[in-house]
Amino acid sequence: MTRWTLPRIQIDQLLNLGWEFLRLIVTLDGEDVLDCEPVLGYLHRGMEKIAENRTIVQYLPYVTRWDYLATMFTEAITVNAPEKLTNIQVPKRASYMRIIMLELTFRIPSSICICR
């Protein structure tokens, strides 16, 4: 009995995966992943325009959504900029608490991501 085999034809399929801040361009051949290209920086949703009509306190919930793993960093940037511009003196206790929270929000999520 003669068995005929057809040559395998590669059909590349591009698939866009991603969410707010990361886009993955995945090249597939059936179920096999041939290539994956990460594209960073797809967060812009008019955040600057939203910030124009709000105070810092009203804008902070938008800032925390930029990066779900390190929300304290984005909040610290948003709060520190007006403090520096207007020469507001932050109490030492508050600055120590900020440093502790920044360290915790950096160490814990990064260790969770590495462990997976």
N, CA, C and O atoms as CSV, one atom per row, in Angstrom:
chain,resi,resn,atom,element,x,y,z
A,1,MET,N,N,0.835,-1.168,0.000
A,1,MET,CA,C,0.000,0.000,0.000
A,1,MET,C,C,0.886,1.241,0.000
A,1,MET,O,O,1.761,1.395,0.852
A,2,THR,N,N,0.651,2.105,-0.951
A,2,THR,CA,C,1.431,3.321,-1.062
A,2,THR,C,C,0.753,4.428,-0.265
A,2,THR,O,O,-0.452,4.649,-0.381
A,3,ARG,N,N,1.552,5.120,0.546
A,3,ARG,CA,C,1.000,6.207,1.348
A,3,ARG,C,C,1.468,7.523,0.771
A,3,ARG,O,O,2.666,7.748,0.598
A,4,TRP,N,N,0.536,8.375,0.481
A,4,TRP,CA,C,0.867,9.683,-0.084
A,4,TRP,C,C,0.854,10.718,1.022
A,4,TRP,O,O,-0.073,10.772,1.829
A,5,THR,N,N,1.888,11.536,1.052
A,5,THR,CA,C,1.922,12.634,2.024
A,5,THR,C,C,2.012,13.949,1.265
A,5,THR,O,O,2.772,14.091,0.307
A,6,LEU,N,N,1.249,14.860,1.701
A,6,LEU,CA,C,1.274,16.184,1.093
A,6,LEU,C,C,2.333,17.040,1.775
A,6,LEU,O,O,2.547,16.916,2.981
A,7,PRO,N,N,2.991,17.898,1.023
A,7,PRO,CA,C,3.959,18.784,1.670
A,7,PRO,C,C,3.228,19.763,2.601
A,7,PRO,O,O,2.135,20.242,2.299
A,8,ARG,N,N,3.867,20.036,3.733
A,8,ARG,CA,C,3.261,20.938,4.724
A,8,ARG,C,C,3.374,22.371,4.213
A,8,ARG,O,O,4.457,22.842,3.868
A,9,ILE,N,N,2.255,23.037,4.175
A,9,ILE,CA,C,2.210,24.433,3.745
A,9,ILE,C,C,2.098,25.292,4.992
A,9,ILE,O,O,1.173,25.132,5.789
A,10,GLN,N,N,3.047,26.203,5.155
A,10,GLN,CA,C,3.035,27.077,6.324
A,10,GLN,C,C,2.152,28.283,6.042
A,10,GLN,O,O,2.370,29.022,5.083
A,11,ILE,N,N,1.165,28.463,6.884
A,11,ILE,CA,C,0.273,29.611,6.774
A,11,ILE,C,C,0.479,30.458,8.022
A,11,ILE,O,O,0.114,30.057,9.127
A,12,ASP,N,N,1.065,31.630,7.833
A,12,ASP,CA,C,1.288,32.518,8.971
A,12,ASP,C,C,0.027,33.310,9.266
A,12,ASP,O,O,-0.649,33.805,8.364
A,13,GLN,N,N,-0.266,33.413,10.535
A,13,GLN,CA,C,-1.424,34.165,10.973
A,13,GLN,C,C,-0.959,35.155,12.032
A,13,GLN,O,O,-0.318,34.767,13.008
A,14,LEU,N,N,-1.277,36.427,11.842
A,14,LEU,CA,C,-0.923,37.442,12.828
A,14,LEU,C,C,-2.071,37.623,13.799
A,14,LEU,O,O,-3.230,37.721,13.397
A,15,LEU,N,N,-1.744,37.666,15.070
A,15,LEU,CA,C,-2.750,37.807,16.108
A,15,LEU,C,C,-2.311,38.934,17.030
A,15,LEU,O,O,-1.203,38.899,17.565
A,16,ASN,N,N,-3.160,39.924,17.221
A,16,ASN,CA,C,-2.869,41.022,18.135
A,16,ASN,C,C,-3.465,40.704,19.497
A,16,ASN,O,O,-4.683,40.597,19.641
A,17,LEU,N,N,-2.615,40.558,20.478
A,17,LEU,CA,C,-3.042,40.341,21.851
A,17,LEU,C,C,-2.601,41.535,22.673
A,17,LEU,O,O,-1.601,42.176,22.349
A,18,GLY,N,N,-3.319,41.834,23.711
A,18,GLY,CA,C,-2.836,42.894,24.580
A,18,GLY,C,C,-3.938,43.669,25.243
A,18,GLY,O,O,-5.128,43.462,25.006
A,19,TRP,N,N,-3.496,44.559,26.073
A,19,TRP,CA,C,-4.400,45.415,26.812
A,19,TRP,C,C,-3.797,46.797,26.820
A,19,TRP,O,O,-3.055,47.138,25.899
A,20,GLU,N,N,-4.081,47.604,27.816
A,20,GLU,CA,C,-3.770,49.020,27.813
A,20,GLU,C,C,-2.309,49.367,27.529
A,20,GLU,O,O,-2.034,50.229,26.694
A,21,PHE,N,N,-1.398,48.727,28.193
A,21,PHE,CA,C,-0.015,49.170,28.121
A,21,PHE,C,C,0.905,48.204,27.388
A,21,PHE,O,O,2.093,48.491,27.244
A,22,LEU,N,N,0.400,47.081,26.926
A,22,LEU,CA,C,1.236,46.118,26.222
A,22,LEU,C,C,0.437,45.499,25.083
A,22,LEU,O,O,-0.721,45.115,25.243
A,23,ARG,N,N,1.084,45.417,23.945
A,23,ARG,CA,C,0.466,44.759,22.788
A,23,ARG,C,C,1.435,43.693,22.307
A,23,ARG,O,O,2.625,43.963,22.146
A,24,LEU,N,N,0.944,42.500,22.079
A,24,LEU,CA,C,1.767,41.408,21.580
A,24,LEU,C,C,1.328,41.073,20.162
A,24,LEU,O,O,0.159,40.769,19.923
A,25,ILE,N,N,2.260,41.129,19.232
A,25,ILE,CA,C,1.971,40.711,17.863
A,25,ILE,C,C,2.521,39.301,17.729
A,25,ILE,O,O,3.733,39.094,17.685
A,26,VAL,N,N,1.619,38.340,17.664
A,26,VAL,CA,C,1.990,36.930,17.665
A,26,VAL,C,C,1.793,36.362,16.261
A,26,VAL,O,O,0.730,36.520,15.661
A,27,THR,N,N,2.830,35.700,15.745
A,27,THR,CA,C,2.739,35.020,14.458
A,27,THR,C,C,2.531,33.535,14.733
A,27,THR,O,O,3.340,32.900,15.410
A,28,LEU,N,N,1.451,32.994,14.208
A,28,LEU,CA,C,1.072,31.608,14.476
A,28,LEU,C,C,1.111,30.779,13.208
A,28,LEU,O,O,0.871,31.278,12.108
A,29,ASP,N,N,1.416,29.515,13.381
A,29,ASP,CA,C,1.253,28.517,12.331
A,29,ASP,C,C,0.426,27.404,12.953
A,29,ASP,O,O,0.965,26.501,13.593
A,30,GLY,N,N,-0.867,27.474,12.763
A,30,GLY,CA,C,-1.757,26.549,13.468
A,30,GLY,C,C,-1.765,26.905,14.934
A,30,GLY,O,O,-2.167,28.005,15.313
A,31,GLU,N,N,-1.318,25.970,15.766
A,31,GLU,CA,C,-1.211,26.232,17.195
A,31,GLU,C,C,0.209,26.561,17.616
A,31,GLU,O,O,0.448,26.855,18.787
A,32,ASP,N,N,1.149,26.520,16.698
A,32,ASP,CA,C,2.550,26.796,17.014
A,32,ASP,C,C,2.826,28.293,16.942
A,32,ASP,O,O,2.439,28.956,15.979
A,33,VAL,N,N,3.490,28.816,17.952
A,33,VAL,CA,C,3.882,30.217,17.967
A,33,VAL,C,C,5.235,30.333,17.276
A,33,VAL,O,O,6.225,29.760,17.730
A,34,LEU,N,N,5.268,31.079,16.177
A,34,LEU,CA,C,6.507,31.264,15.432
A,34,LEU,C,C,7.287,32.475,15.907
A,34,LEU,O,O,8.516,32.451,15.960
A,35,ASP,N,N,6.572,33.531,16.251
A,35,ASP,CA,C,7.236,34.761,16.655
A,35,ASP,C,C,6.296,35.547,17.562
A,35,ASP,O,O,5.076,35.483,17.412
A,36,CYS,N,N,6.871,36.285,18.497
A,36,CYS,CA,C,6.089,37.131,19.384
A,36,CYS,C,C,6.843,38.446,19.567
A,36,CYS,O,O,7.968,38.466,20.065
A,37,GLU,N,N,6.210,39.534,19.158
A,37,GLU,CA,C,6.851,40.846,19.248
A,37,GLU,C,C,6.075,41.722,20.220
A,37,GLU,O,O,4.945,42.112,19.927
A,38,PRO,N,N,6.672,42.047,21.398
A,38,PRO,CA,C,5.972,42.928,22.335
A,38,PRO,C,C,6.118,44.394,21.906
A,38,PRO,O,O,7.198,44.837,21.516
A,39,VAL,N,N,5.029,45.117,21.988
A,39,VAL,CA,C,5.028,46.542,21.667
A,39,VAL,C,C,4.490,47.271,22.885
A,39,VAL,O,O,3.331,47.086,23.257
A,40,LEU,N,N,5.320,48.101,23.512
A,40,LEU,CA,C,4.936,48.800,24.731
A,40,LEU,C,C,4.395,50.189,24.417
A,40,LEU,O,O,4.714,50.765,23.377
A,41,GLY,N,N,3.583,50.718,25.312
A,41,GLY,CA,C,3.204,52.106,25.237
A,41,GLY,C,C,1.830,52.406,24.696
A,41,GLY,O,O,1.624,53.495,24.162
A,42,TYR,N,N,0.888,51.509,24.803
A,42,TYR,CA,C,-0.455,51.769,24.315
A,42,TYR,C,C,-1.385,52.133,25.471
A,42,TYR,O,O,-2.407,51.478,25.673
A,43,LEU,N,N,-1.040,53.161,26.220
A,43,LEU,CA,C,-1.837,53.542,27.369
A,43,LEU,C,C,-2.658,54.796,27.111
A,43,LEU,O,O,-3.671,55.013,27.777
A,44,HIS,N,N,-2.254,55.606,26.181
A,44,HIS,CA,C,-2.857,56.922,26.023
A,44,HIS,C,C,-4.353,56.810,25.730
A,44,HIS,O,O,-4.770,56.246,24.718
A,45,ARG,N,N,-5.126,57.354,26.627
A,45,ARG,CA,C,-6.565,57.412,26.446
A,45,ARG,C,C,-7.072,58.818,26.729
A,45,ARG,O,O,-8.210,58.999,27.163
A,46,GLY,N,N,-6.241,59.794,26.488
A,46,GLY,CA,C,-6.642,61.156,26.782
A,46,GLY,C,C,-6.507,61.502,28.251
A,46,GLY,O,O,-7.267,62.321,28.767
A,47,MET,N,N,-5.545,60.886,28.934
A,47,MET,CA,C,-5.362,61.127,30.367
A,47,MET,C,C,-5.040,62.597,30.658
A,47,MET,O,O,-5.480,63.145,31.668
A,48,GLU,N,N,-4.276,63.225,29.771
A,48,GLU,CA,C,-3.923,64.628,29.982
A,48,GLU,C,C,-5.174,65.504,29.930
A,48,GLU,O,O,-5.319,66.445,30.710
A,49,LYS,N,N,-6.057,65.186,29.016
A,49,LYS,CA,C,-7.298,65.954,28.878
A,49,LYS,C,C,-8.196,65.760,30.101
A,49,LYS,O,O,-8.838,66.704,30.562
A,50,ILE,N,N,-8.236,64.545,30.616
A,50,ILE,CA,C,-9.017,64.276,31.823
A,50,ILE,C,C,-8.442,65.053,33.006
A,50,ILE,O,O,-9.190,65.567,33.838
A,51,ALA,N,N,-7.109,65.136,33.078
A,51,ALA,CA,C,-6.452,65.806,34.207
A,51,ALA,C,C,-6.662,67.313,34.191
A,51,ALA,O,O,-6.561,67.957,35.235
A,52,GLU,N,N,-6.947,67.879,33.040
A,52,GLU,CA,C,-7.114,69.335,32.966
A,52,GLU,C,C,-8.270,69.837,33.817
A,52,GLU,O,O,-8.204,70.947,34.345
A,53,ASN,N,N,-9.319,69.053,33.960
A,53,ASN,CA,C,-10.522,69.498,34.652
A,53,ASN,C,C,-10.669,68.918,36.052
A,53,ASN,O,O,-11.756,68.987,36.626
A,54,ARG,N,N,-9.604,68.346,36.620
A,54,ARG,CA,C,-9.704,67.716,37.930
A,54,ARG,C,C,-8.573,68.179,38.839
A,54,ARG,O,O,-7.531,68.646,38.381
A,55,THR,N,N,-8.810,68.034,40.135
A,55,THR,CA,C,-7.746,68.299,41.103
A,55,THR,C,C,-6.882,67.041,41.204
A,55,THR,O,O,-7.201,66.001,40.627
A,56,ILE,N,N,-5.791,67.160,41.943
A,56,ILE,CA,C,-4.893,66.003,42.110
A,56,ILE,C,C,-5.631,64.837,42.768
A,56,ILE,O,O,-5.482,63.687,42.355
A,57,VAL,N,N,-6.423,65.141,43.787
A,57,VAL,CA,C,-7.137,64.089,44.515
A,57,VAL,C,C,-8.164,63.410,43.605
A,57,VAL,O,O,-8.355,62.197,43.686
A,58,GLN,N,N,-8.815,64.171,42.755
A,58,GLN,CA,C,-9.787,63.583,41.838
A,58,GLN,C,C,-9.118,62.785,40.727
A,58,GLN,O,O,-9.720,61.866,40.172
A,59,TYR,N,N,-7.883,63.131,40.402
A,59,TYR,CA,C,-7.178,62.478,39.297
A,59,TYR,C,C,-6.449,61.199,39.731
A,59,TYR,O,O,-6.142,60.359,38.885
A,60,LEU,N,N,-6.171,61.035,41.016
A,60,LEU,CA,C,-5.405,59.869,41.486
A,60,LEU,C,C,-6.025,58.520,41.122
A,60,LEU,O,O,-5.268,57.603,40.803
A,61,PRO,N,N,-7.353,58.332,41.146
A,61,PRO,CA,C,-7.887,57.032,40.718
A,61,PRO,C,C,-7.546,56.679,39.266
A,61,PRO,O,O,-7.394,55.501,38.941
A,62,TYR,N,N,-7.426,57.672,38.400
A,62,TYR,CA,C,-7.022,57.407,37.014
A,62,TYR,C,C,-5.560,56.981,36.951
A,62,TYR,O,O,-5.184,56.126,36.150
A,63,VAL,N,N,-4.750,57.583,37.799
A,63,VAL,CA,C,-3.311,57.297,37.805
A,63,VAL,C,C,-3.040,55.873,38.266
A,63,VAL,O,O,-2.137,55.219,37.746
A,64,THR,N,N,-3.809,55.385,39.233
A,64,THR,CA,C,-3.560,54.036,39.747
A,64,THR,C,C,-3.854,52.964,38.700
A,64,THR,O,O,-3.378,51.836,38.829
A,65,ARG,N,N,-4.622,53.291,37.677
A,65,ARG,CA,C,-4.937,52.307,36.637
A,65,ARG,C,C,-3.858,52.196,35.576
A,65,ARG,O,O,-3.938,51.319,34.716
A,66,TRP,N,N,-2.858,53.052,35.610
A,66,TRP,CA,C,-1.790,52.990,34.612
A,66,TRP,C,C,-1.013,51.699,34.727
A,66,TRP,O,O,-0.709,51.052,33.725
A,67,ASP,N,N,-0.694,51.326,35.954
A,67,ASP,CA,C,0.110,50.124,36.174
A,67,ASP,C,C,-0.433,49.427,37.413
A,67,ASP,O,O,-0.239,49.903,38.532
A,68,TYR,N,N,-1.106,48.315,37.220
A,68,TYR,CA,C,-1.752,47.641,38.334
A,68,TYR,C,C,-0.757,46.984,39.292
A,68,TYR,O,O,-1.104,46.723,40.443
A,69,LEU,N,N,0.452,46.716,38.850
A,69,LEU,CA,C,1.429,46.083,39.732
A,69,LEU,C,C,2.159,47.085,40.611
A,69,LEU,O,O,2.565,46.741,41.721
A,70,ALA,N,N,2.333,48.297,40.151
A,70,ALA,CA,C,3.094,49.284,40.921
A,70,ALA,C,C,2.330,50.600,40.994
A,70,ALA,O,O,2.791,51.623,40.487
A,71,THR,N,N,1.176,50.569,41.617
A,71,THR,CA,C,0.335,51.766,41.669
A,71,THR,C,C,0.950,52.880,42.495
A,71,THR,O,O,0.738,54.055,42.195
A,72,MET,N,N,1.700,52.541,43.518
A,72,MET,CA,C,2.298,53.585,44.359
A,72,MET,C,C,3.312,54.421,43.595
A,72,MET,O,O,3.467,55.609,43.880
A,73,PHE,N,N,4.004,53.829,42.632
A,73,PHE,CA,C,4.979,54.592,41.856
A,73,PHE,C,C,4.290,55.671,41.028
A,73,PHE,O,O,4.747,56.814,40.997
A,74,THR,N,N,3.211,55.325,40.367
A,74,THR,CA,C,2.519,56.318,39.551
A,74,THR,C,C,1.855,57.371,40.425
A,74,THR,O,O,1.798,58.542,40.050
A,75,GLU,N,N,1.351,56.963,41.591
A,75,GLU,CA,C,0.784,57.944,42.508
A,75,GLU,C,C,1.856,58.862,43.060
A,75,GLU,O,O,1.635,60.065,43.197
A,76,ALA,N,N,3.020,58.305,43.379
A,76,ALA,CA,C,4.106,59.125,43.920
A,76,ALA,C,C,4.564,60.166,42.904
A,76,ALA,O,O,4.835,61.309,43.271
A,77,ILE,N,N,4.651,59.789,41.649
A,77,ILE,CA,C,5.047,60.739,40.617
A,77,ILE,C,C,4.015,61.854,40.498
A,77,ILE,O,O,4.372,63.028,40.398
A,78,THR,N,N,2.741,61.487,40.509
A,78,THR,CA,C,1.673,62.472,40.356
A,78,THR,C,C,1.589,63.408,41.551
A,78,THR,O,O,1.268,64.584,41.384
A,79,VAL,N,N,1.869,62.920,42.742
A,79,VAL,CA,C,1.781,63.745,43.942
A,79,VAL,C,C,3.068,64.538,44.158
A,79,VAL,O,O,3.010,65.682,44.607
A,80,ASN,N,N,4.226,63.959,43.849
A,80,ASN,CA,C,5.491,64.642,44.100
A,80,ASN,C,C,5.710,65.840,43.183
A,80,ASN,O,O,6.325,66.823,43.595
A,81,ALA,N,N,5.226,65.777,41.968
A,81,ALA,CA,C,5.453,66.880,41.036
A,81,ALA,C,C,4.851,68.192,41.535
A,81,ALA,O,O,5.566,69.194,41.570
A,82,PRO,N,N,3.569,68.241,41.926
A,82,PRO,CA,C,3.045,69.508,42.459
A,82,PRO,C,C,3.709,69.930,43.770
A,82,PRO,O,O,3.864,71.122,44.037
A,83,GLU,N,N,4.099,68.945,44.586
A,83,GLU,CA,C,4.791,69.294,45.839
A,83,GLU,C,C,6.115,69.986,45.560
A,83,GLU,O,O,6.454,70.971,46.215
A,84,LYS,N,N,6.854,69.482,44.604
A,84,LYS,CA,C,8.141,70.108,44.253
A,84,LYS,C,C,7.938,71.481,43.619
A,84,LYS,O,O,8.676,72.422,43.912
A,85,LEU,N,N,6.927,71.592,42.743
A,85,LEU,CA,C,6.700,72.863,42.052
A,85,LEU,C,C,6.238,73.967,42.998
A,85,LEU,O,O,6.584,75.132,42.802
A,86,THR,N,N,5.467,73.619,44.012
A,86,THR,CA,C,4.949,74.625,44.932
A,86,THR,C,C,5.730,74.690,46.241
A,86,THR,O,O,5.315,75.387,47.167
A,87,ASN,N,N,6.854,73.977,46.336
A,87,ASN,CA,C,7.724,73.972,47.528
A,87,ASN,C,C,6.983,73.569,48.798
A,87,ASN,O,O,7.186,74.170,49.853
A,88,ILE,N,N,6.141,72.574,48.704
A,88,ILE,CA,C,5.441,72.049,49.874
A,88,ILE,C,C,6.402,71.127,50.617
A,88,ILE,O,O,6.986,70.221,50.024
A,89,GLN,N,N,6.562,71.364,51.918
A,89,GLN,CA,C,7.436,70.541,52.738
A,89,GLN,C,C,6.651,69.351,53.284
A,89,GLN,O,O,5.674,69.524,54.013
A,90,VAL,N,N,7.078,68.161,52.932
A,90,VAL,CA,C,6.425,66.937,53.403
A,90,VAL,C,C,7.060,66.544,54.731
A,90,VAL,O,O,8.286,66.552,54.843
A,91,PRO,N,N,6.260,66.197,55.744
A,91,PRO,CA,C,6.841,65.758,57.017
A,91,PRO,C,C,7.712,64.515,56.841
A,91,PRO,O,O,7.467,63.688,55.963
A,92,LYS,N,N,8.728,64.401,57.686
A,92,LYS,CA,C,9.658,63.269,57.572
A,92,LYS,C,C,8.934,61.933,57.709
A,92,LYS,O,O,9.240,60.978,56.994
A,93,ARG,N,N,7.978,61.870,58.625
A,93,ARG,CA,C,7.246,60.612,58.823
A,93,ARG,C,C,6.519,60.210,57.538
A,93,ARG,O,O,6.514,59.036,57.167
A,94,ALA,N,N,5.911,61.175,56.865
A,94,ALA,CA,C,5.204,60.877,55.614
A,94,ALA,C,C,6.173,60.420,54.531
A,94,ALA,O,O,5.862,59.507,53.766
A,95,SER,N,N,7.339,61.044,54.461
A,95,SER,CA,C,8.317,60.613,53.447
A,95,SER,C,C,8.846,59.218,53.747
A,95,SER,O,O,9.089,58.445,52.821
A,96,TYR,N,N,9.033,58.875,55.037
A,96,TYR,CA,C,9.451,57.513,55.388
A,96,TYR,C,C,8.375,56.499,55.009
A,96,TYR,O,O,8.677,55.427,54.485
A,97,MET,N,N,7.113,56.848,55.281
A,97,MET,CA,C,6.017,55.941,54.931
A,97,MET,C,C,5.930,55.749,53.418
A,97,MET,O,O,5.662,54.644,52.947
A,98,ARG,N,N,6.153,56.809,52.665
A,98,ARG,CA,C,6.152,56.692,51.206
A,98,ARG,C,C,7.257,55.761,50.721
A,98,ARG,O,O,7.039,54.931,49.839
A,99,ILE,N,N,8.435,55.906,51.300
A,99,ILE,CA,C,9.561,55.053,50.890
A,99,ILE,C,C,9.262,53.591,51.195
A,99,ILE,O,O,9.536,52.715,50.374
A,100,ILE,N,N,8.704,53.323,52.371
A,100,ILE,CA,C,8.358,51.945,52.729
A,100,ILE,C,C,7.329,51.382,51.758
A,100,ILE,O,O,7.475,50.256,51.281
A,101,MET,N,N,6.287,52.161,51.463
A,101,MET,CA,C,5.251,51.685,50.539
A,101,MET,C,C,5.804,51.494,49.124
A,101,MET,O,O,5.427,50.547,48.433
A,102,LEU,N,N,6.687,52.382,48.697
A,102,LEU,CA,C,7.285,52.216,47.365
A,102,LEU,C,C,8.126,50.946,47.299
A,102,LEU,O,O,8.093,50.221,46.304
A,103,GLU,N,N,8.876,50.684,48.359
A,103,GLU,CA,C,9.671,49.455,48.385
A,103,GLU,C,C,8.778,48.212,48.375
A,103,GLU,O,O,9.065,47.239,47.679
A,104,LEU,N,N,7.702,48.256,49.147
A,104,LEU,CA,C,6.798,47.100,49.183
A,104,LEU,C,C,6.108,46.883,47.848
A,104,LEU,O,O,5.971,45.745,47.398
A,105,THR,N,N,5.671,47.962,47.209
A,105,THR,CA,C,4.988,47.793,45.924
A,105,THR,C,C,5.958,47.433,44.814
A,105,THR,O,O,5.538,46.968,43.755
A,106,PHE,N,N,7.247,47.639,45.039
A,106,PHE,CA,C,8.231,47.200,44.041
A,106,PHE,C,C,8.623,45.749,44.275
A,106,PHE,O,O,8.664,44.959,43.332
A,107,ARG,N,N,8.906,45.392,45.504
A,107,ARG,CA,C,9.435,44.052,45.814
A,107,ARG,C,C,8.382,42.952,45.670
A,107,ARG,O,O,8.660,41.914,45.070
A,108,ILE,N,N,7.204,43.158,46.200
A,108,ILE,CA,C,6.201,42.084,46.225
A,108,ILE,C,C,5.716,41.719,44.815
A,108,ILE,O,O,5.769,40.542,44.459
A,109,PRO,N,N,5.245,42.675,43.993
A,109,PRO,CA,C,4.785,42.265,42.651
A,109,PRO,C,C,5.891,41.703,41.768
A,109,PRO,O,O,5.655,40.788,40.979
A,110,SER,N,N,7.106,42.252,41.898
A,110,SER,CA,C,8.178,41.723,41.045
A,110,SER,C,C,8.553,40.303,41.470
A,110,SER,O,O,8.904,39.485,40.620
A,111,SER,N,N,8.486,39.998,42.751
A,111,SER,CA,C,8.787,38.634,43.183
A,111,SER,C,C,7.672,37.676,42.783
A,111,SER,O,O,7.940,36.511,42.489
A,112,ILE,N,N,6.445,38.139,42.768
A,112,ILE,CA,C,5.328,37.293,42.327
A,112,ILE,C,C,5.461,36.982,40.840
A,112,ILE,O,O,5.238,35.847,40.417
A,113,CYS,N,N,5.823,37.990,40.048
A,113,CYS,CA,C,5.957,37.785,38.602
A,113,CYS,C,C,7.115,36.846,38.284
A,113,CYS,O,O,7.037,36.068,37.332
A,114,ILE,N,N,8.173,36.908,39.059
A,114,ILE,CA,C,9.340,36.048,38.807
A,114,ILE,C,C,9.019,34.617,39.190
A,114,ILE,O,O,9.484,33.684,38.536
A,115,CYS,N,N,8.229,34.429,40.243
A,115,CYS,CA,C,7.952,33.067,40.732
A,115,CYS,C,C,7.058,32.271,39.797
A,115,CYS,O,O,7.087,31.041,39.825
A,116,ARG,N,N,6.272,32.932,38.980
A,116,ARG,CA,C,5.354,32.196,38.111
A,116,ARG,C,C,6.088,31.526,37.054
A,116,ARG,O,O,5.488,30.851,36.217
